[in-house]
Amino acid sequence: MPLSPTDALIYTMVVTAVSDTDVTDREIDRFAALISRWPVFEGFDIARLPEVASRCVDQLNKGGLDALLAEIADALEPRLQETAYALAVEIATVDLKLNQEELRLLEMIRDAFSIDRLITAALETSARVRHRRL
């Protein structure tokens, strides 16, 4: 069964959250906030989140990261690939610091989705500004 675009977006967030092996409460809270606020998730049943996240982790363990990113890319048209990258950045920046694993994952996502570097830089800057604190 092919991956739906909505599930592919969720997969992107899950992969980002597990990239540093420590899924924080802030990341989980951000999942719920993004799903409830972003129009792209309109109609998604939040109760499905644990099931979709579990499937993602299973796919990651079975086929590896490169295969999973290719599956996600295939499920998303180019404009939604940009949305997926923006979601990944939101999850990665929620704790206000990016470690090497998260930076490498963002690079892999950018390459798998063939997103222009200027677009990724704009999305990254935007997320940094939104998460900034006094």
N, CA, C and O atoms as CSV, one atom per row, in Angstrom:
chain,resi,resn,atom,element,x,y,z
A,1,MET,N,N,0.843,-1.176,0.000
A,1,MET,CA,C,0.000,0.000,0.000
A,1,MET,C,C,0.894,1.247,0.000
A,1,MET,O,O,1.747,1.398,0.874
A,2,PRO,N,N,0.700,2.129,-0.969
A,2,PRO,CA,C,1.548,3.327,-1.029
A,2,PRO,C,C,1.271,4.266,0.147
A,2,PRO,O,O,0.178,4.298,0.712
A,3,LEU,N,N,2.284,5.006,0.478
A,3,LEU,CA,C,2.216,5.955,1.580
A,3,LEU,C,C,1.387,7.165,1.163
A,3,LEU,O,O,1.599,7.717,0.084
A,4,SER,N,N,0.446,7.581,2.006
A,4,SER,CA,C,-0.353,8.765,1.700
A,4,SER,C,C,0.505,10.012,1.941
A,4,SER,O,O,1.449,9.968,2.730
A,5,PRO,N,N,0.186,11.113,1.272
A,5,PRO,CA,C,0.949,12.348,1.509
A,5,PRO,C,C,0.932,12.783,2.974
A,5,PRO,O,O,1.959,13.211,3.502
A,6,THR,N,N,-0.208,12.680,3.629
A,6,THR,CA,C,-0.287,13.092,5.032
A,6,THR,C,C,0.599,12.205,5.905
A,6,THR,O,O,1.322,12.701,6.768
A,7,ASP,N,N,0.540,10.899,5.681
A,7,ASP,CA,C,1.385,9.998,6.459
A,7,ASP,C,C,2.858,10.254,6.160
A,7,ASP,O,O,3.695,10.141,7.055
A,8,ALA,N,N,3.185,10.596,4.921
A,8,ALA,CA,C,4.573,10.911,4.569
A,8,ALA,C,C,5.068,12.131,5.338
A,8,ALA,O,O,6.223,12.174,5.761
A,9,LEU,N,N,4.203,13.113,5.520
A,9,LEU,CA,C,4.576,14.287,6.306
A,9,LEU,C,C,4.814,13.913,7.769
A,9,LEU,O,O,5.756,14.398,8.395
A,10,ILE,N,N,3.960,13.052,8.303
A,10,ILE,CA,C,4.139,12.568,9.674
A,10,ILE,C,C,5.450,11.787,9.775
A,10,ILE,O,O,6.205,11.964,10.731
A,11,TYR,N,N,5.726,10.916,8.783
A,11,TYR,CA,C,6.974,10.144,8.770
A,11,TYR,C,C,8.175,11.086,8.849
A,11,TYR,O,O,9.145,10.803,9.552
A,12,THR,N,N,8.109,12.198,8.128
A,12,THR,CA,C,9.222,13.140,8.134
A,12,THR,C,C,9.459,13.691,9.537
A,12,THR,O,O,10.602,13.814,9.975
A,13,MET,N,N,8.389,14.017,10.231
A,13,MET,CA,C,8.537,14.517,11.593
A,13,MET,C,C,9.090,13.436,12.519
A,13,MET,O,O,9.948,13.712,13.358
A,14,VAL,N,N,8.600,12.214,12.368
A,14,VAL,CA,C,9.056,11.113,13.222
A,14,VAL,C,C,10.545,10.844,13.000
A,14,VAL,O,O,11.305,10.711,13.959
A,15,VAL,N,N,10.954,10.766,11.743
A,15,VAL,CA,C,12.366,10.510,11.428
A,15,VAL,C,C,13.241,11.596,12.039
A,15,VAL,O,O,14.320,11.313,12.560
A,16,THR,N,N,12.781,12.820,11.975
A,16,THR,CA,C,13.551,13.922,12.549
A,16,THR,C,C,13.640,13.789,14.067
A,16,THR,O,O,14.706,13.992,14.649
A,17,ALA,N,N,12.542,13.454,14.696
A,17,ALA,CA,C,12.530,13.328,16.158
A,17,ALA,C,C,13.438,12.199,16.636
A,17,ALA,O,O,14.095,12.335,17.668
A,18,VAL,N,N,13.485,11.099,15.909
A,18,VAL,CA,C,14.305,9.963,16.351
A,18,VAL,C,C,15.752,10.064,15.884
A,18,VAL,O,O,16.566,9.210,16.235
A,19,SER,N,N,16.089,11.078,15.108
A,19,SER,CA,C,17.443,11.168,14.551
A,19,SER,C,C,18.520,11.260,15.621
A,19,SER,O,O,19.640,10.793,15.416
A,20,ASP,N,N,18.192,11.854,16.752
A,20,ASP,CA,C,19.178,11.957,17.827
A,20,ASP,C,C,18.898,10.933,18.934
A,20,ASP,O,O,19.462,11.022,20.024
A,21,THR,N,N,18.035,9.973,18.651
A,21,THR,CA,C,17.646,8.862,19.530
A,21,THR,C,C,16.946,9.283,20.813
A,21,THR,O,O,16.609,8.424,21.627
A,22,ASP,N,N,16.720,10.549,21.017
A,22,ASP,CA,C,16.074,11.020,22.236
A,22,ASP,C,C,14.856,11.858,21.856
A,22,ASP,O,O,14.978,13.057,21.608
A,23,VAL,N,N,13.685,11.230,21.811
A,23,VAL,CA,C,12.459,11.957,21.489
A,23,VAL,C,C,11.983,12.639,22.767
A,23,VAL,O,O,11.637,11.984,23.750
A,24,THR,N,N,11.973,13.960,22.729
A,24,THR,CA,C,11.627,14.733,23.925
A,24,THR,C,C,10.136,15.032,23.980
A,24,THR,O,O,9.428,14.933,22.978
A,25,ASP,N,N,9.680,15.397,25.162
A,25,ASP,CA,C,8.283,15.800,25.329
A,25,ASP,C,C,7.982,17.028,24.473
A,25,ASP,O,O,6.882,17.155,23.934
A,26,ARG,N,N,8.956,17.933,24.346
A,26,ARG,CA,C,8.756,19.128,23.524
A,26,ARG,C,C,8.524,18.743,22.064
A,26,ARG,O,O,7.700,19.356,21.385
A,27,GLU,N,N,9.245,17.729,21.579
A,27,GLU,CA,C,9.044,17.284,20.191
A,27,GLU,C,C,7.652,16.680,20.018
A,27,GLU,O,O,6.979,16.945,19.021
A,28,ILE,N,N,7.226,15.883,20.970
A,28,ILE,CA,C,5.885,15.280,20.903
A,28,ILE,C,C,4.814,16.367,20.949
A,28,ILE,O,O,3.837,16.313,20.202
A,29,ASP,N,N,4.996,17.341,21.816
A,29,ASP,CA,C,4.048,18.454,21.886
A,29,ASP,C,C,4.020,19.218,20.565
A,29,ASP,O,O,2.958,19.652,20.119
A,30,ARG,N,N,5.182,19.381,19.943
A,30,ARG,CA,C,5.253,20.103,18.664
A,30,ARG,C,C,4.514,19.332,17.583
A,30,ARG,O,O,3.854,19.941,16.742
A,31,PHE,N,N,4.609,17.986,17.584
A,31,PHE,CA,C,3.852,17.169,16.629
A,31,PHE,C,C,2.382,17.551,16.687
A,31,PHE,O,O,1.764,17.879,15.674
A,32,ALA,N,N,1.839,17.500,17.895
A,32,ALA,CA,C,0.411,17.768,18.085
A,32,ALA,C,C,0.066,19.195,17.652
A,32,ALA,O,O,-0.962,19.423,17.015
A,33,ALA,N,N,0.922,20.143,17.998
A,33,ALA,CA,C,0.653,21.536,17.628
A,33,ALA,C,C,0.665,21.714,16.113
A,33,ALA,O,O,-0.213,22.373,15.557
A,34,LEU,N,N,1.644,21.137,15.455
A,34,LEU,CA,C,1.734,21.272,13.992
A,34,LEU,C,C,0.542,20.607,13.308
A,34,LEU,O,O,-0.039,21.162,12.375
A,35,ILE,N,N,0.187,19.425,13.775
A,35,ILE,CA,C,-0.933,18.700,13.168
A,35,ILE,C,C,-2.243,19.459,13.369
A,35,ILE,O,O,-3.099,19.472,12.484
A,36,SER,N,N,-2.396,20.086,14.526
A,36,SER,CA,C,-3.656,20.787,14.783
A,36,SER,C,C,-3.736,22.147,14.092
A,36,SER,O,O,-4.833,22.668,13.888
A,37,ARG,N,N,-2.581,22.737,13.724
A,37,ARG,CA,C,-2.597,24.100,13.183
A,37,ARG,C,C,-2.324,24.211,11.691
A,37,ARG,O,O,-2.847,25.119,11.045
A,38,TRP,N,N,-1.535,23.330,11.132
A,38,TRP,CA,C,-1.165,23.485,9.723
A,38,TRP,C,C,-2.285,22.954,8.831
A,38,TRP,O,O,-2.755,21.835,9.034
A,39,PRO,N,N,-2.711,23.735,7.857
A,39,PRO,CA,C,-3.809,23.329,6.979
A,39,PRO,C,C,-3.560,22.012,6.237
A,39,PRO,O,O,-4.511,21.321,5.873
A,40,VAL,N,N,-2.319,21.667,6.016
A,40,VAL,CA,C,-2.014,20.444,5.283
A,40,VAL,C,C,-2.494,19.195,6.045
A,40,VAL,O,O,-2.678,18.135,5.447
A,41,PHE,N,N,-2.693,19.325,7.345
A,41,PHE,CA,C,-3.159,18.200,8.161
A,41,PHE,C,C,-4.664,18.224,8.407
A,41,PHE,O,O,-5.184,17.424,9.185
A,42,GLU,N,N,-5.354,19.132,7.750
A,42,GLU,CA,C,-6.798,19.219,7.922
A,42,GLU,C,C,-7.421,17.848,7.610
A,42,GLU,O,O,-7.160,17.257,6.563
A,43,GLY,N,N,-8.228,17.373,8.517
A,43,GLY,CA,C,-8.885,16.083,8.324
A,43,GLY,C,C,-8.089,14.899,8.872
A,43,GLY,O,O,-8.603,13.781,8.907
A,44,PHE,N,N,-6.845,15.120,9.301
A,44,PHE,CA,C,-6.064,14.029,9.885
A,44,PHE,C,C,-6.550,13.768,11.302
A,44,PHE,O,O,-6.679,14.695,12.102
A,45,ASP,N,N,-6.817,12.517,11.607
A,45,ASP,CA,C,-7.268,12.123,12.940
A,45,ASP,C,C,-6.052,11.962,13.845
A,45,ASP,O,O,-5.275,11.023,13.675
A,46,ILE,N,N,-5.883,12.864,14.798
A,46,ILE,CA,C,-4.720,12.859,15.679
A,46,ILE,C,C,-4.592,11.537,16.437
A,46,ILE,O,O,-3.494,11.174,16.859
A,47,ALA,N,N,-5.684,10.825,16.613
A,47,ALA,CA,C,-5.637,9.525,17.283
A,47,ALA,C,C,-4.829,8.507,16.472
A,47,ALA,O,O,-4.377,7.499,17.016
A,48,ARG,N,N,-4.645,8.768,15.167
A,48,ARG,CA,C,-3.844,7.877,14.316
A,48,ARG,C,C,-2.348,8.104,14.465
A,48,ARG,O,O,-1.556,7.303,13.970
A,49,LEU,N,N,-1.948,9.167,15.127
A,49,LEU,CA,C,-0.530,9.514,15.221
A,49,LEU,C,C,0.335,8.374,15.767
A,49,LEU,O,O,1.357,8.063,15.156
A,50,PRO,N,N,-0.023,7.743,16.879
A,50,PRO,CA,C,0.832,6.644,17.374
A,50,PRO,C,C,0.983,5.504,16.365
A,50,PRO,O,O,2.068,4.939,16.228
A,51,GLU,N,N,-0.095,5.165,15.660
A,51,GLU,CA,C,-0.043,4.090,14.656
A,51,GLU,C,C,0.884,4.469,13.504
A,51,GLU,O,O,1.717,3.665,13.086
A,52,VAL,N,N,0.742,5.687,12.993
A,52,VAL,CA,C,1.566,6.146,11.873
A,52,VAL,C,C,3.028,6.232,12.303
A,52,VAL,O,O,3.919,5.835,11.551
A,53,ALA,N,N,3.281,6.744,13.496
A,53,ALA,CA,C,4.648,6.849,14.007
A,53,ALA,C,C,5.279,5.469,14.168
A,53,ALA,O,O,6.454,5.274,13.855
A,54,SER,N,N,4.501,4.527,14.653
A,54,SER,CA,C,4.997,3.162,14.827
A,54,SER,C,C,5.342,2.519,13.480
A,54,SER,O,O,6.370,1.854,13.348
A,55,ARG,N,N,4.481,2.723,12.488
A,55,ARG,CA,C,4.762,2.199,11.136
A,55,ARG,C,C,6.037,2.803,10.582
A,55,ARG,O,O,6.832,2.115,9.940
A,56,CYS,N,N,6.230,4.093,10.831
A,56,CYS,CA,C,7.422,4.773,10.353
A,56,CYS,C,C,8.675,4.143,10.959
A,56,CYS,O,O,9.631,3.842,10.244
A,57,VAL,N,N,8.667,3.947,12.264
A,57,VAL,CA,C,9.825,3.359,12.941
A,57,VAL,C,C,10.069,1.938,12.425
A,57,VAL,O,O,11.216,1.540,12.224
A,58,ASP,N,N,9.003,1.178,12.213
A,58,ASP,CA,C,9.146,-0.173,11.646
A,58,ASP,C,C,9.811,-0.123,10.270
A,58,ASP,O,O,10.730,-0.895,9.994
A,59,GLN,N,N,9.349,0.782,9.414
A,59,GLN,CA,C,9.923,0.935,8.071
A,59,GLN,C,C,11.385,1.349,8.156
A,59,GLN,O,O,12.218,0.862,7.392
A,60,LEU,N,N,11.691,2.229,9.065
A,60,LEU,CA,C,13.060,2.695,9.254
A,60,LEU,C,C,13.958,1.540,9.678
A,60,LEU,O,O,15.070,1.395,9.170
A,61,ASN,N,N,13.481,0.723,10.600
A,61,ASN,CA,C,14.262,-0.420,11.080
A,61,ASN,C,C,14.428,-1.496,10.015
A,61,ASN,O,O,15.464,-2.159,9.962
A,62,LYS,N,N,13.422,-1.677,9.170
A,62,LYS,CA,C,13.483,-2.714,8.124
A,62,LYS,C,C,14.350,-2.301,6.945
A,62,LYS,O,O,15.213,-3.063,6.508
A,63,GLY,N,N,14.122,-1.095,6.429
A,63,GLY,CA,C,14.766,-0.727,5.176
A,63,GLY,C,C,15.856,0.313,5.273
A,63,GLY,O,O,16.589,0.528,4.307
A,64,GLY,N,N,15.981,0.962,6.412
A,64,GLY,CA,C,16.992,1.991,6.581
A,64,GLY,C,C,16.494,3.370,6.184
A,64,GLY,O,O,15.428,3.526,5.589
A,65,LEU,N,N,17.293,4.356,6.529
A,65,LEU,CA,C,16.912,5.747,6.341
A,65,LEU,C,C,16.809,6.146,4.877
A,65,LEU,O,O,15.853,6.818,4.490
A,66,ASP,N,N,17.768,5.750,4.060
A,66,ASP,CA,C,17.728,6.137,2.644
A,66,ASP,C,C,16.466,5.628,1.954
A,66,ASP,O,O,15.832,6.358,1.191
A,67,ALA,N,N,16.107,4.388,2.221
A,67,ALA,CA,C,14.903,3.814,1.614
A,67,ALA,C,C,13.652,4.527,2.101
A,67,ALA,O,O,12.728,4.776,1.326
A,68,LEU,N,N,13.626,4.855,3.388
A,68,LEU,CA,C,12.462,5.547,3.938
A,68,LEU,C,C,12.333,6.950,3.354
A,68,LEU,O,O,11.230,7.377,3.014
A,69,LEU,N,N,13.438,7.666,3.235
A,69,LEU,CA,C,13.383,9.003,2.632
A,69,LEU,C,C,12.936,8.940,1.182
A,69,LEU,O,O,12.207,9.818,0.720
A,70,ALA,N,N,13.363,7.915,0.460
A,70,ALA,CA,C,12.919,7.744,-0.932
A,70,ALA,C,C,11.416,7.477,-0.987
A,70,ALA,O,O,10.722,7.997,-1.860
A,71,GLU,N,N,10.920,6.671,-0.061
A,71,GLU,CA,C,9.475,6.389,-0.005
A,71,GLU,C,C,8.683,7.658,0.303
A,71,GLU,O,O,7.637,7.906,-0.296
A,72,ILE,N,N,9.187,8.452,1.234
A,72,ILE,CA,C,8.533,9.710,1.574
A,72,ILE,C,C,8.530,10.639,0.368
A,72,ILE,O,O,7.501,11.227,0.037
A,73,ALA,N,N,9.672,10.774,-0.284
A,73,ALA,CA,C,9.787,11.648,-1.461
A,73,ALA,C,C,8.821,11.216,-2.554
A,73,ALA,O,O,8.203,12.062,-3.200
A,74,ASP,N,N,8.683,9.914,-2.770
A,74,ASP,CA,C,7.768,9.405,-3.799
A,74,ASP,C,C,6.314,9.726,-3.484
A,74,ASP,O,O,5.500,9.881,-4.394
A,75,ALA,N,N,5.985,9.824,-2.209
A,75,ALA,CA,C,4.599,10.074,-1.804
A,75,ALA,C,C,4.219,11.551,-1.876
A,75,ALA,O,O,3.041,11.898,-1.789
A,76,LEU,N,N,5.226,12.428,-2.035
A,76,LEU,CA,C,4.961,13.860,-1.973
A,76,LEU,C,C,5.301,14.562,-3.278
A,76,LEU,O,O,6.370,14.346,-3.848
A,77,GLU,N,N,4.391,15.399,-3.743
A,77,GLU,CA,C,4.716,16.251,-4.879
A,77,GLU,C,C,5.716,17.308,-4.407
A,77,GLU,O,O,5.828,17.546,-3.204
A,78,PRO,N,N,6.444,17.947,-5.328
A,78,PRO,CA,C,7.519,18.870,-4.926
A,78,PRO,C,C,7.108,19.937,-3.904
A,78,PRO,O,O,7.863,20.200,-2.968
A,79,ARG,N,N,5.954,20.544,-4.058
A,79,ARG,CA,C,5.569,21.587,-3.094
A,79,ARG,C,C,5.352,21.006,-1.705
A,79,ARG,O,O,5.590,21.690,-0.710
A,80,LEU,N,N,4.906,19.764,-1.618
A,80,LEU,CA,C,4.741,19.132,-0.309
A,80,LEU,C,C,6.073,18.622,0.238
A,80,LEU,O,O,6.211,18.430,1.446
A,81,GLN,N,N,7.051,18.403,-0.637
A,81,GLN,CA,C,8.393,18.067,-0.156
A,81,GLN,C,C,8.975,19.258,0.591
A,81,GLN,O,O,9.654,19.084,1.603
A,82,GLU,N,N,8.715,20.462,0.101
A,82,GLU,CA,C,9.143,21.659,0.819
A,82,GLU,C,C,8.438,21.753,2.166
A,82,GLU,O,O,9.051,22.123,3.167
A,83,THR,N,N,7.161,21.420,2.191
A,83,THR,CA,C,6.404,21.416,3.443
A,83,THR,C,C,6.999,20.394,4.412
A,83,THR,O,O,7.136,20.668,5.604
A,84,ALA,N,N,7.347,19.228,3.899
A,84,ALA,CA,C,7.953,18.186,4.736
A,84,ALA,C,C,9.267,18.674,5.322
A,84,ALA,O,O,9.554,18.428,6.494
A,85,TYR,N,N,10.065,19.362,4.522
A,85,TYR,CA,C,11.328,19.890,5.030
A,85,TYR,C,C,11.052,20.926,6.131
A,85,TYR,O,O,11.732,20.940,7.158
A,86,ALA,N,N,10.073,21.771,5.915
A,86,ALA,CA,C,9.716,22.767,6.933
A,86,ALA,C,C,9.291,22.078,8.233
A,86,ALA,O,O,9.643,22.540,9.318
A,87,LEU,N,N,8.551,20.995,8.134
A,87,LEU,CA,C,8.149,20.244,9.326
A,87,LEU,C,C,9.367,19.644,10.023
A,87,LEU,O,O,9.459,19.668,11.251
A,88,ALA,N,N,10.295,19.111,9.244
A,88,ALA,CA,C,11.513,18.542,9.819
A,88,ALA,C,C,12.289,19.610,10.584
A,88,ALA,O,O,12.783,19.361,11.684
A,89,VAL,N,N,12.392,20.784,10.001
A,89,VAL,CA,C,13.100,21.881,10.657
A,89,VAL,C,C,12.380,22.275,11.947
A,89,VAL,O,O,13.029,22.537,12.960
A,90,GLU,N,N,11.058,22.318,11.920
A,90,GLU,CA,C,10.288,22.652,13.131
A,90,GLU,C,C,10.581,21.677,14.259
A,90,GLU,O,O,10.760,22.085,15.406
A,91,ILE,N,N,10.630,20.390,13.936
A,91,ILE,CA,C,10.900,19.384,14.961
A,91,ILE,C,C,12.348,19.472,15.432
A,91,ILE,O,O,12.619,19.386,16.630
A,92,ALA,N,N,13.267,19.642,14.503
A,92,ALA,CA,C,14.692,19.686,14.859
A,92,ALA,C,C,15.036,20.901,15.719
A,92,ALA,O,O,15.914,20.819,16.578
A,93,THR,N,N,14.363,22.013,15.501
A,93,THR,CA,C,14.716,23.243,16.211
A,93,THR,C,C,13.907,23.480,17.484
A,93,THR,O,O,14.109,24.488,18.160
A,94,VAL,N,N,13.023,22.597,17.810
A,94,VAL,CA,C,12.147,22.824,18.957
A,94,VAL,C,C,12.926,22.960,20.263
A,94,VAL,O,O,12.492,23.676,21.165
A,95,ASP,N,N,14.072,22.283,20.378
A,95,ASP,CA,C,14.851,22.399,21.613
A,95,ASP,C,C,15.935,23.477,21.519
A,95,ASP,O,O,16.809,23.557,22.382
A,96,LEU,N,N,15.875,24.297,20.480
A,96,LEU,CA,C,16.729,25.465,20.292
A,96,LEU,C,C,18.198,25.149,20.038
A,96,LEU,O,O,19.044,26.040,20.108
A,97,LYS,N,N,18.507,23.896,19.745
A,97,LYS,CA,C,19.865,23.550,19.354
A,97,LYS,C,C,19.805,22.374,18.387
A,97,LYS,O,O,18.960,21.487,18.513
A,98,LEU,N,N,20.707,22.387,17.433
A,98,LEU,CA,C,20.782,21.298,16.464
A,98,LEU,C,C,22.074,20.538,16.690
A,98,LEU,O,O,23.157,21.123,16.670
A,99,ASN,N,N,21.961,19.238,16.905
A,99,ASN,CA,C,23.168,18.436,17.043
A,99,ASN,C,C,23.585,17.907,15.665
A,99,ASN,O,O,22.881,18.118,14.678
A,100,GLN,N,N,24.699,17.238,15.605
A,100,GLN,CA,C,25.233,16.764,14.326
A,100,GLN,C,C,24.285,15.786,13.625
A,100,GLN,O,O,24.161,15.815,12.401
A,101,GLU,N,N,23.624,14.931,14.386
A,101,GLU,CA,C,22.692,13.971,13.781
A,101,GLU,C,C,21.532,14.689,13.087
A,101,GLU,O,O,21.139,14.337,11.975
A,102,GLU,N,N,20.999,15.697,13.768
A,102,GLU,CA,C,19.879,16.449,13.190
A,102,GLU,C,C,20.325,17.242,11.964
A,102,GLU,O,O,19.610,17.289,10.962
A,103,LEU,N,N,21.490,17.860,12.038
A,103,LEU,CA,C,22.001,18.603,10.874
A,103,LEU,C,C,22.212,17.676,9.682
A,103,LEU,O,O,21.868,18.017,8.550
A,104,ARG,N,N,22.777,16.509,9.944
A,104,ARG,CA,C,23.006,15.533,8.861
A,104,ARG,C,C,21.678,15.050,8.286
A,104,ARG,O,O,21.546,14.901,7.071
A,105,LEU,N,N,20.697,14.806,9.147
A,105,LEU,CA,C,19.393,14.363,8.654
A,105,LEU,C,C,18.751,15.436,7.778
A,105,LEU,O,O,18.216,15.128,6.713
A,106,LEU,N,N,18.799,16.682,8.215
A,106,LEU,CA,C,18.219,17.759,7.399
A,106,LEU,C,C,18.901,17.822,6.026
A,106,LEU,O,O,18.245,18.053,5.010
A,107,GLU,N,N,20.197,17.617,6.009
A,107,GLU,CA,C,20.927,17.584,4.738
A,107,GLU,C,C,20.461,16.412,3.873
A,107,GLU,O,O,20.279,16.564,2.665
A,108,MET,N,N,20.269,15.255,4.482
A,108,MET,CA,C,19.800,14.075,3.745
A,108,MET,C,C,18.389,14.292,3.197
A,108,MET,O,O,18.092,13.900,2.069
A,109,ILE,N,N,17.525,14.913,3.992
A,109,ILE,CA,C,16.161,15.201,3.531
A,109,ILE,C,C,16.212,16.171,2.363
A,109,ILE,O,O,15.555,15.957,1.344
A,110,ARG,N,N,16.987,17.235,2.506
A,110,ARG,CA,C,17.130,18.214,1.420
A,110,ARG,C,C,17.572,17.529,0.133
A,110,ARG,O,O,17.024,17.797,-0.936
A,111,ASP,N,N,18.560,16.649,0.232
A,111,ASP,CA,C,19.064,15.956,-0.952
A,111,ASP,C,C,18.048,14.959,-1.517
A,111,ASP,O,O,17.885,14.859,-2.733
A,112,ALA,N,N,17.366,14.222,-0.634
A,112,ALA,CA,C,16.376,13.239,-1.089
A,112,ALA,C,C,15.211,13.918,-1.796
A,112,ALA,O,O,14.624,13.355,-2.720
A,113,PHE,N,N,14.880,15.124,-1.362
A,113,PHE,CA,C,13.760,15.855,-1.937
A,113,PHE,C,C,14.183,16.847,-3.007
A,113,PHE,O,O,13.331,17.482,-3.629
A,114,SER,N,N,15.483,16.989,-3.233
A,114,SER,CA,C,16.015,17.931,-4.235
A,114,SER,C,C,15.481,19.349,-4.031
A,114,SER,O,O,15.029,20.001,-4.972
A,115,ILE,N,N,15.544,19.803,-2.801
A,115,ILE,CA,C,15.074,21.147,-2.473
A,115,ILE,C,C,16.244,22.114,-2.611
A,115,ILE,O,O,17.351,21.834,-2.152
A,116,ASP,N,N,15.993,23.230,-3.233
A,116,ASP,CA,C,17.004,24.263,-3.441
A,116,ASP,C,C,17.551,24.750,-2.099
A,116,ASP,O,O,16.802,24.896,-1.133
A,117,ARG,N,N,18.854,24.998,-2.047
A,117,ARG,CA,C,19.501,25.434,-0.804
A,117,ARG,C,C,18.975,26.779,-0.303
A,117,ARG,O,O,18.928,27.004,0.906
A,118,LEU,N,N,18.583,27.667,-1.197
A,118,LEU,CA,C,18.034,28.950,-0.754
A,118,LEU,C,C,16.705,28.753,-0.032
A,118,LEU,O,O,16.423,29.433,0.955
A,119,ILE,N,N,15.900,27.834,-0.517
A,119,ILE,CA,C,14.621,27.539,0.133
A,119,ILE,C,C,14.875,26.933,1.510
A,119,ILE,O,O,14.240,27.323,2.490
A,120,THR,N,N,15.798,25.986,1.585
A,120,THR,CA,C,16.068,25.369,2.889
A,120,THR,C,C,16.638,26.390,3.869
A,120,THR,O,O,16.299,26.366,5.052
A,121,ALA,N,N,17.496,27.280,3.391
A,121,ALA,CA,C,18.046,28.318,4.272
A,121,ALA,C,C,16.943,29.229,4.798
A,121,ALA,O,O,16.953,29.603,5.971
A,122,ALA,N,N,15.999,29.585,3.941
A,122,ALA,CA,C,14.884,30.430,4.364
A,122,ALA,C,C,14.019,29.717,5.403
A,122,ALA,O,O,13.616,30.325,6.395
A,123,LEU,N,N,13.732,28.437,5.183
A,123,LEU,CA,C,12.928,27.671,6.134
A,123,LEU,C,C,13.643,27.530,7.475
A,123,LEU,O,O,13.017,27.629,8.530
A,124,GLU,N,N,14.944,27.301,7.431
A,124,GLU,CA,C,15.720,27.156,8.659
A,124,GLU,C,C,15.765,28.471,9.444
A,124,GLU,O,O,15.602,28.474,10.664
A,125,THR,N,N,15.985,29.572,8.749
A,125,THR,CA,C,16.018,30.880,9.410
A,125,THR,C,C,14.667,31.212,10.020
A,125,THR,O,O,14.592,31.712,11.142
A,126,SER,N,N,13.617,30.938,9.292
A,126,SER,CA,C,12.269,31.198,9.781
A,126,SER,C,C,11.987,30.416,11.067
A,126,SER,O,O,11.420,30.958,12.015
A,127,ALA,N,N,12.380,29.158,11.094
A,127,ALA,CA,C,12.152,28.346,12.295
A,127,ALA,C,C,12.967,28.870,13.470
A,127,ALA,O,O,12.472,28.936,14.595
A,128,ARG,N,N,14.214,29.242,13.209
A,128,ARG,CA,C,15.056,29.791,14.285
A,128,ARG,C,C,14.426,31.034,14.890
A,128,ARG,O,O,14.419,31.200,16.110
A,129,VAL,N,N,13.899,31.903,14.047
A,129,VAL,CA,C,13.276,33.149,14.508
A,129,VAL,C,C,12.021,32.828,15.339
A,129,VAL,O,O,11.797,33.435,16.387
A,130,ARG,N,N,11.213,31.882,14.872
A,130,ARG,CA,C,9.984,31.541,15.597
A,130,ARG,C,C,10.258,30.936,16.959
A,130,ARG,O,O,9.473,31.138,17.886
A,131,HIS,N,N,11.335,30.208,17.106
A,131,HIS,CA,C,11.628,29.522,18.368
A,131,HIS,C,C,12.495,30.339,19.309
A,131,HIS,O,O,12.768,29.904,20.428
A,132,ARG,N,N,12.931,31.505,18.883
A,132,ARG,CA,C,13.830,32.335,19.682
A,132,ARG,C,C,13.134,32.804,20.956
A,132,ARG,O,O,11.933,33.075,20.969
A,133,ARG,N,N,13.917,32.890,22.017
A,133,ARG,CA,C,13.388,33.356,23.298
A,133,ARG,C,C,14.224,34.517,23.796
A,133,ARG,O,O,15.348,34.730,23.342
A,134,LEU,N,N,13.671,35.256,24.724
A,134,LEU,CA,C,14.396,36.382,25.333
A,134,LEU,C,C,15.493,35.883,26.241
A,134,LEU,O,O,16.209,36.684,26.841
